Amino acid sequence: MKILANKIITDSAKKEWIISIPKEMIIDEFFAFFKVENETEEITYPAVQHKLLFEEKDNNYLITVPHELVAQNSISGTTTSWRFSGKTKDQFVSIHTDGPLQFNTFQLPKDLYDYHFEFPEAVLTLVSEPKKFSVQLNDLVLDETTAKLNFEVKADFELNELDAELVFARRVNPYLYLYFEQEQAFPITISSEEKIEYTLQLAELDTNFLVDNSNNLDALLRFKNDWHVSKKEFIQANQAKKKQIDKKVFLKEKPFTSLESYVTGSSRLSFYFRKELQKEAQLAEYRETSEGFHFRFFFKDQLEAPRLVFKQRNKKFRTSEYTLKTEFMIKKKFQSYSLDLSKEQLYPLQTYQPNEDWDAFIRSDGKPDFPLFVPNQVSLESDYHAIHGGTYLVRPQKAALSNFSFQFRSGPSASGREVKKLVIFGSVSDAAFRTEPYFNPDANSFFEVDFVQKDTSFISTMTEKYPARMTLFSSADFSEIADSDRENAERDAEKTSF
């Protein structure tokens, strides 16, 4: 059931709309409502309804829709479509039109939204739509304590008497520009109609932004009035000023932390906010002994009571977190720092889970934990070593950013069993001998795959070696063959798997 509106009256003095409906049935109440949909638009939540005042005049219902009600209750930062209904007894009836109706708009220069009527499928709809604005960066001066921004705003609304906020938003992923995981807002006082100057104290930057090695912070601006928060707009930066804007500073109030400004490919102002701990603590020497592992260290600055800390790395979505740790005191002799780790004491926590990785850090009094950097001149053996009587195997490795890490695996279950070396060939998969966090994680404890040759046959294995690389495949006839196919065929003919 539906009823038809025949007129829309705009009262600019009272800032309200009056909807006229012929009195063709008894209506007890009228409502304005909108429906809120979630991000996937699969679930429509119950309508949010607001009761409206009305009167009867000349055989019409005159329904009052105050601007204040719509402004206060519309969804901030997005378009809200309001619809209308009446209630007769226990039944709701929708308000439609018999075609578009004429209406006037309010002149609201300080409002963050425009309001107009639409008639989709003849349904009477009042649309609250955010007014547009853009932000252009004129200048950025970045030093170790402050970031001074000068930008210009072009808006469809007056800036006077509005509150503004500079927003730093951290992207979930460096390549996803519209999805943010964390935000921090800084209030801005507007002193002129278009140009805004703001000095950000870098000591106020939230250290919770320091999650990974990129931490892309986009700079955005938004406005607020008594009712609404505007949508956020990126601060645009002219590519011609890219060289002036690109700068990296180390924060005075946040040791070992840097902020680097840059212009994105889409001409937006953005920042890298990072912990700069690399190479503060370095591995000067590493070797295995019959009893354990010997470490010698180099520190850029003198450290108080340094300790070698291993932290268990756990994958968490696209990043990782550390939940368990173990510490070992480092010995100082003159200007030399060293540590000998016993194979029997290397794994004291006994918390084994398949495929564990423990990253090394240097901890000291009054300093953050420094990752242990492995320079190129220090070589690490790639073999697994048995520890705790063969219960576990451990292998040193360079982790991300060339930092030292121990990789733990379960030892062979049978006493005295050695890791078997395998060559895999034939039309088979090597998946059974690969290791992944959630599939066969301790395969390396039992098998070491030296060579994989796929797509071969028993007939081929029974033939003599043939120097295909130097003869057959050097011919111009095989110039079009794919690199992967060429490699398989060469190995198949030359019997390199043996």
C-alpha positions as CSV (number, residue, x, y, z in Angstrom):
1,M,0.0,0.0,0.0
2,K,1.2,3.5,-0.8
3,I,0.1,7.1,-0.7
4,L,1.0,9.9,-3.1
5,A,2.5,13.3,-2.1
6,N,1.4,16.2,-4.3
7,K,3.5,19.1,-3.2
8,I,6.8,20.0,-1.5
9,I,7.0,23.4,0.2
10,T,10.3,24.9,1.4
11,D,10.2,27.2,4.3
12,S,13.6,28.9,4.3
13,A,12.9,31.0,7.4
14,K,12.1,28.0,9.6
15,K,14.6,25.8,7.7
16,E,12.1,23.0,7.1
17,W,10.3,21.2,4.3
18,I,6.5,20.6,4.3
19,I,5.2,17.6,2.4
20,S,1.6,17.8,1.3
21,I,-0.5,14.6,1.0
22,P,-4.2,14.4,0.0
23,K,-6.3,13.0,2.9
24,E,-7.5,9.9,1.1
25,M,-7.2,7.6,4.2
26,I,-6.9,8.1,7.9
27,I,-3.1,8.3,8.9
28,D,-2.3,8.3,12.6
29,E,1.5,9.0,12.4
30,F,4.2,10.0,9.9
31,F,7.9,9.0,9.9
32,A,11.2,9.8,8.2
33,F,13.6,6.9,8.0
34,F,16.7,5.6,6.2
35,K,18.3,2.2,5.9
36,V,21.9,1.5,6.9
37,E,23.7,-1.1,4.8
38,N,27.0,-2.8,5.8
39,E,30.1,-2.7,3.6
40,T,29.1,-5.8,1.6
41,E,25.5,-4.6,1.1
42,E,24.3,-8.0,1.9
43,I,22.5,-7.2,5.2
44,T,20.1,-4.3,5.6
45,Y,19.7,-3.3,9.2
46,P,16.3,-2.2,10.5
47,A,15.3,1.3,9.4
48,V,16.1,4.1,11.8
49,Q,12.8,6.0,12.1
50,H,12.0,9.5,13.3
51,K,8.5,10.6,14.1
52,L,7.3,13.8,12.2
53,L,4.8,16.5,13.2
54,F,1.9,17.0,10.9
55,E,-1.4,18.9,10.6
56,E,-4.6,18.6,8.6
57,K,-5.5,21.5,6.3
58,D,-7.8,21.8,3.3
59,N,-8.3,18.0,3.2
60,N,-4.5,17.5,3.1
61,Y,-1.9,16.2,5.5
62,L,0.9,18.7,5.9
63,I,4.0,16.9,7.2
64,T,6.9,18.9,8.6
65,V,10.5,17.7,8.0
66,P,12.9,19.9,10.0
67,H,16.4,20.5,8.4
68,E,17.8,20.1,11.9
69,L,16.4,16.5,12.2
70,V,17.9,15.5,8.9
71,A,21.2,17.2,9.5
72,Q,21.7,15.8,13.0
73,N,20.8,12.2,12.1
74,S,22.3,11.7,8.6
75,I,25.3,9.5,8.4
76,S,28.6,11.5,8.5
77,G,30.9,11.3,5.6
78,T,28.5,9.7,3.1
79,T,25.2,10.1,1.3
80,T,22.0,9.4,3.3
81,S,18.7,8.7,1.5
82,W,15.7,9.5,3.6
83,R,12.3,8.1,2.8
84,F,8.9,8.7,4.4
85,S,5.9,6.6,5.5
86,G,2.6,6.9,7.3
87,K,1.0,4.5,9.8
88,T,-2.6,3.6,9.8
89,K,-3.7,1.3,12.6
90,D,-0.9,-1.3,12.6
91,Q,0.1,-0.9,9.0
92,F,2.8,1.2,7.4
93,V,2.3,2.8,4.0
94,S,5.1,4.3,1.9
95,I,4.9,7.8,0.5
96,H,5.4,8.0,-3.2
97,T,4.8,10.6,-5.9
98,D,3.0,10.5,-9.3
99,G,6.2,11.8,-11.0
100,P,8.9,14.4,-10.0
101,L,7.7,17.3,-7.8
102,Q,9.2,20.8,-7.8
103,F,11.1,22.0,-4.8
104,N,13.5,24.7,-3.6
105,T,16.8,24.1,-1.9
106,F,18.1,25.8,1.2
107,Q,21.1,28.2,1.0
108,L,23.3,26.8,3.8
109,P,26.8,28.1,3.3
110,K,28.1,26.7,6.6
111,D,26.5,23.3,6.3
112,L,28.7,20.4,5.3
113,Y,25.9,18.8,3.3
114,D,23.5,19.6,0.5
115,Y,19.9,18.5,0.6
116,H,17.6,17.7,-2.4
117,F,14.7,15.5,-3.3
118,E,14.9,12.6,-5.7
119,F,12.2,10.3,-7.0
120,P,13.7,6.8,-7.7
121,E,10.9,4.5,-8.9
122,A,8.4,7.2,-7.8
123,V,9.5,6.9,-4.1
124,L,9.7,10.3,-2.4
125,T,13.4,10.5,-1.2
126,L,15.3,13.4,0.5
127,V,19.0,13.0,-0.1
128,S,21.7,14.4,2.3
129,E,24.9,14.5,0.3
130,P,28.4,15.7,1.5
131,K,29.6,18.9,-0.1
132,K,32.9,18.7,-2.0
133,F,36.2,20.2,-1.1
134,S,39.9,19.7,-2.1
135,V,43.2,20.3,-0.3
136,Q,46.4,21.4,-2.1
137,L,49.7,21.5,-0.3
138,N,51.6,24.7,-0.8
139,D,54.6,24.1,1.4
140,L,56.0,21.5,3.9
141,V,59.0,22.2,6.2
142,L,60.2,19.1,8.0
143,D,62.8,19.0,10.8
144,E,63.6,16.8,13.8
145,T,60.8,18.3,16.0
146,T,58.1,19.7,13.8
147,A,56.3,19.4,10.4
148,K,55.0,22.8,9.2
149,L,52.3,22.5,6.6
150,N,50.8,25.2,4.5
151,F,47.8,24.2,2.4
152,E,44.9,25.7,0.5
153,V,41.3,24.5,0.7
154,K,38.7,25.0,-2.1
155,A,35.3,24.1,-0.7
156,D,31.6,24.4,-1.5
157,F,31.1,25.6,2.1
158,E,32.4,28.4,4.3
159,L,35.3,27.4,6.5
160,N,34.8,30.1,9.1
161,E,33.4,28.7,12.4
162,L,34.2,25.1,11.4
163,D,36.5,22.9,13.2
164,A,39.2,21.1,11.1
165,E,41.4,18.1,11.8
166,L,44.6,16.9,10.1
167,V,44.4,13.1,10.0
168,F,47.3,10.7,9.7
169,A,46.0,7.3,8.6
170,R,48.1,4.2,8.4
171,R,47.4,1.9,5.5
172,V,46.6,-1.7,6.1
173,N,48.9,-2.5,3.2
174,P,51.3,-0.2,1.3
175,Y,49.4,-0.9,-1.9
176,L,45.9,-0.3,-0.6
177,Y,45.4,3.5,-0.6
178,L,41.8,3.6,0.7
179,Y,42.0,1.1,3.6
180,F,43.3,2.2,6.9
181,E,44.1,0.3,10.1
182,Q,44.9,3.2,12.5
183,E,44.2,6.9,12.6
184,Q,45.4,9.9,14.6
185,A,43.7,13.3,14.4
186,F,45.2,16.7,15.2
187,P,42.8,19.7,15.8
188,I,43.5,22.7,13.5
189,T,42.4,26.3,14.1
190,I,41.2,28.0,10.9
191,S,42.3,31.6,10.7
192,S,41.5,32.5,7.0
193,E,38.9,31.5,4.5
194,E,41.1,29.3,2.3
195,K,44.7,29.0,3.4
196,I,45.6,27.0,6.5
197,E,48.9,26.8,8.3
198,Y,49.6,24.1,10.9
199,T,52.6,23.1,12.9
200,L,52.6,19.4,14.0
201,Q,54.8,18.6,17.0
202,L,56.3,15.3,15.9
203,A,56.6,14.1,19.5
204,E,52.8,13.7,19.4
205,L,52.9,11.1,16.7
206,D,51.5,7.9,18.1
207,T,54.1,5.1,18.4
208,N,51.3,2.6,17.8
209,F,51.8,3.4,14.1
210,L,55.2,1.6,14.3
211,V,54.0,-1.8,13.3
212,D,56.2,-3.0,10.4
213,N,59.0,-1.8,8.1
214,S,56.9,0.5,6.0
215,N,54.1,2.2,8.0
216,N,52.7,4.3,5.3
217,L,50.9,7.3,6.8
218,D,48.6,9.3,4.4
219,A,47.8,12.9,5.3
220,L,44.1,13.9,5.1
221,L,41.9,16.7,6.1
222,R,38.3,16.8,7.4
223,F,35.9,19.4,8.9
224,K,33.4,19.2,11.7
225,N,30.4,21.3,12.8
226,D,27.9,20.7,15.6
227,W,26.2,17.9,13.7
228,H,28.6,16.3,11.2
229,V,32.0,15.2,10.3
230,S,32.8,15.6,6.7
231,K,34.4,12.9,4.5
232,K,38.2,12.9,4.6
233,E,40.1,14.3,1.7
234,F,43.7,13.5,0.8
235,I,46.1,16.4,0.8
236,Q,47.3,16.8,-2.8
237,A,50.9,17.7,-3.5
238,N,52.1,19.1,-6.8
239,Q,54.6,16.8,-8.5
240,A,56.6,19.8,-9.5
241,K,57.4,20.3,-5.8
242,K,58.3,16.7,-5.2
243,K,62.0,17.4,-4.7
244,Q,61.1,20.0,-2.1
245,I,58.7,17.7,-0.2
246,D,60.8,14.5,-0.2
247,K,62.8,14.6,3.0
248,K,63.8,12.2,5.8
249,V,64.4,13.3,9.4
250,F,65.2,11.5,12.7
251,L,62.8,12.6,15.5
252,K,64.5,14.3,18.4
253,E,61.9,13.2,21.0
254,K,61.6,9.6,19.7
255,P,65.1,8.1,19.5
256,F,65.8,5.7,16.6
257,T,62.6,6.8,14.8
258,S,62.4,8.5,11.4
259,L,59.7,10.3,9.4
260,E,60.1,10.5,5.7
261,S,57.8,12.7,3.6
262,Y,57.1,11.9,-0.1
263,V,54.6,12.4,-2.9
264,T,52.8,9.3,-4.1
265,G,52.2,8.5,-7.8
266,S,48.7,9.9,-7.4
267,S,50.1,13.2,-6.2
268,R,49.2,12.8,-2.5
269,L,51.2,13.7,0.5
270,S,52.3,10.7,2.5
271,F,54.9,9.7,5.0
272,Y,57.0,6.7,6.0
273,F,57.2,6.4,9.8
274,R,59.8,3.8,10.9
275,K,61.9,2.5,13.7
276,E,65.5,2.9,12.6
277,L,67.2,0.2,14.5
278,Q,69.2,-1.5,11.7
279,K,72.9,-1.9,12.1
280,E,73.0,-0.4,15.7
281,A,74.0,-3.9,16.8
282,Q,76.0,-6.1,14.5
283,L,77.3,-9.7,14.5
284,A,81.1,-9.5,14.1
285,E,81.8,-13.2,14.2
286,Y,79.8,-16.4,14.3
287,R,81.0,-20.0,14.5
288,E,79.9,-23.4,15.8
289,T,81.9,-25.4,18.3
290,S,81.4,-28.9,19.5
291,E,79.7,-27.6,22.6
292,G,77.7,-24.7,21.2
293,F,77.7,-21.5,19.2
294,H,80.1,-18.6,19.6
295,F,79.0,-15.0,19.0
296,R,81.0,-11.8,18.9
297,F,79.3,-8.4,18.6
298,F,79.9,-4.9,17.5
299,F,77.8,-2.0,18.9
300,K,77.7,1.5,17.4
301,D,77.3,3.0,20.9
302,Q,78.2,1.8,24.3
303,L,75.5,-0.3,25.8
304,E,74.7,-0.9,29.5
305,A,74.4,-4.5,30.5
306,P,73.8,-5.9,27.0
307,R,71.9,-9.2,26.6
308,L,71.3,-11.4,23.6
309,V,67.5,-11.9,23.3
310,F,65.8,-14.5,21.2
311,K,62.1,-13.8,20.4
312,Q,59.7,-16.3,19.0
313,R,58.3,-14.9,15.8
314,N,54.6,-15.7,15.2
315,K,52.8,-14.9,11.9
316,K,49.9,-12.5,12.3
317,F,48.1,-11.6,9.1
318,R,50.6,-9.8,6.9
319,T,52.9,-9.0,9.8
320,S,54.3,-10.9,12.8
321,E,54.4,-10.5,16.5
322,Y,56.7,-11.8,19.3
323,T,55.1,-13.7,22.2
324,L,58.0,-15.5,24.0
325,K,61.6,-14.6,24.6
326,T,64.7,-15.9,26.3
327,E,67.8,-13.8,27.4
328,F,71.5,-14.5,27.6
329,M,74.0,-12.2,29.2
330,I,76.8,-10.9,27.0
331,K,80.4,-10.8,28.3
332,K,82.4,-7.7,28.0
333,K,86.2,-7.8,27.8
334,F,87.9,-4.5,27.1
335,Q,86.1,-3.3,24.0
336,S,85.0,-6.7,22.9
337,Y,81.5,-8.2,23.5
338,S,81.0,-12.0,23.1
339,L,78.8,-14.9,24.1
340,D,79.1,-18.7,24.0
341,L,75.7,-20.5,23.8
342,S,75.6,-24.1,24.9
343,K,73.7,-26.4,22.7
344,E,72.0,-27.9,25.7
345,Q,70.9,-24.5,27.0
346,L,69.9,-22.9,23.7
347,Y,66.3,-23.9,23.8
348,P,65.4,-23.5,27.5
349,L,61.7,-22.7,27.1
350,Q,60.7,-26.2,25.8
351,T,57.7,-24.6,24.0
352,Y,58.3,-26.4,20.7
353,Q,55.7,-25.8,17.9
354,P,56.5,-27.0,14.4
355,N,58.5,-24.6,12.2
356,E,59.6,-22.1,14.9
357,D,61.7,-19.1,14.1
358,W,63.4,-17.1,16.8
359,D,64.8,-13.7,15.9
360,A,67.9,-12.3,17.7
361,F,67.9,-8.9,19.4
362,I,70.4,-7.0,21.6
363,R,68.8,-5.6,24.7
364,S,70.3,-3.0,27.1
365,D,69.3,-0.7,29.8
366,G,67.5,2.5,28.6
367,K,67.5,1.5,24.9
368,P,65.1,-0.2,22.6
369,D,65.8,-3.8,21.5
370,F,68.1,-3.7,18.4
371,P,67.8,-6.5,15.8
372,L,71.1,-8.3,15.4
373,F,72.3,-7.3,11.9
374,V,74.5,-9.8,9.9
375,P,76.9,-8.0,7.6
376,N,77.9,-9.6,4.3
377,Q,81.4,-10.5,5.6
378,V,79.9,-12.8,8.3
379,S,78.9,-16.2,6.8
380,L,76.3,-18.5,8.4
381,E,76.3,-22.2,7.9
382,S,73.2,-23.6,6.2
383,D,73.1,-27.0,7.9
384,Y,70.9,-28.0,10.8
385,H,72.6,-28.8,14.1
386,A,71.2,-31.3,16.6
387,I,70.6,-29.8,20.1
388,H,69.1,-31.2,23.3
389,G,70.3,-34.7,22.5
390,G,68.8,-34.6,19.0
391,T,65.3,-33.7,20.2
392,Y,65.5,-30.5,18.1
393,L,67.4,-29.3,15.1
394,V,68.6,-25.7,14.7
395,R,69.9,-23.7,11.8
396,P,71.2,-20.1,11.8
397,Q,69.9,-17.9,9.0
398,K,69.5,-14.4,7.8
399,A,66.0,-13.2,8.3
400,A,64.3,-10.2,6.8
401,L,66.6,-7.1,6.5
402,S,69.7,-9.3,7.1
403,N,68.9,-9.9,10.8
404,F,70.1,-13.0,12.6
405,S,67.6,-15.8,13.4
406,F,67.5,-19.4,14.6
407,Q,65.2,-21.8,12.8
408,F,64.1,-24.7,15.0
409,R,62.7,-28.0,13.7
410,S,61.8,-31.3,15.3
411,G,64.6,-33.8,15.4
412,P,64.3,-37.3,13.8
413,S,62.0,-39.4,15.9
414,A,64.1,-42.5,15.9
415,S,67.4,-42.4,17.8
416,G,70.4,-42.1,15.5
417,R,68.4,-41.4,12.4
418,E,70.0,-39.0,10.0
419,V,68.5,-36.6,7.6
420,K,68.1,-38.4,4.2
421,K,69.2,-36.6,1.1
422,L,66.8,-37.0,-1.8
423,V,66.7,-36.4,-5.6
424,I,63.2,-36.3,-7.0
425,F,62.5,-37.0,-10.7
426,G,59.6,-38.1,-12.8
427,S,56.1,-36.9,-13.3
428,V,55.7,-36.4,-9.6
429,S,55.3,-33.6,-7.1
430,D,57.9,-32.6,-4.5
431,A,55.2,-31.2,-2.2
432,A,55.6,-34.0,0.3
433,F,59.1,-32.8,1.0
434,R,58.4,-29.0,1.0
435,T,57.9,-27.2,4.3
436,E,55.2,-24.6,4.9
437,P,53.8,-23.1,8.2
438,Y,50.6,-25.2,8.0
439,F,51.7,-28.2,5.9
440,N,54.5,-30.6,6.7
441,P,56.4,-28.0,8.7
442,D,59.2,-30.4,10.0
443,A,60.0,-32.2,6.7
444,N,63.5,-30.7,6.7
445,S,64.1,-32.6,10.0
446,F,63.9,-35.9,8.0
447,F,64.6,-35.1,4.3
448,E,66.9,-32.8,2.4
449,V,66.0,-32.4,-1.2
450,D,69.1,-31.7,-3.2
451,F,67.6,-31.7,-6.7
452,V,64.2,-31.8,-8.4
453,Q,63.7,-32.9,-12.0
454,K,60.1,-33.0,-13.1
455,D,58.5,-34.1,-16.4
456,T,61.0,-36.9,-17.1
457,S,60.4,-40.6,-17.9
458,F,62.0,-44.0,-17.2
459,I,63.0,-44.4,-20.8
460,S,64.9,-41.1,-20.5
461,T,66.7,-42.3,-17.4
462,M,68.0,-45.4,-19.2
463,T,69.6,-43.5,-22.1
464,E,73.1,-42.2,-22.2
465,K,73.9,-38.6,-21.3
466,Y,73.5,-36.1,-24.2
467,P,75.1,-32.6,-24.2
468,A,71.8,-30.9,-25.2
469,R,72.8,-27.5,-23.9
470,M,75.8,-27.3,-26.3
471,T,74.2,-29.0,-29.3
472,L,70.5,-29.4,-29.8
473,F,69.3,-26.4,-27.9
474,S,71.9,-24.0,-29.3
475,S,70.1,-24.4,-32.6
476,A,67.9,-21.6,-33.9
477,D,65.1,-24.1,-34.2
478,F,64.6,-24.0,-30.5
479,S,64.7,-20.2,-30.0
480,E,61.0,-20.1,-29.3
481,I,61.0,-22.6,-26.5
482,A,60.0,-21.3,-23.0
483,D,62.8,-21.1,-20.5
484,S,61.2,-23.5,-18.0
485,D,60.6,-26.1,-20.8
486,R,64.2,-25.7,-22.0
487,E,65.6,-26.2,-18.5
488,N,63.6,-29.4,-18.0
489,A,64.6,-30.8,-21.3
490,E,68.3,-29.9,-20.8
491,R,68.3,-31.6,-17.4
492,D,66.5,-34.6,-18.8
493,A,69.0,-35.1,-21.5
494,E,72.2,-34.3,-19.6
495,K,71.3,-36.4,-16.5
496,T,72.4,-33.7,-14.1
497,S,70.2,-35.3,-11.5
498,F,72.8,-38.1,-11.1
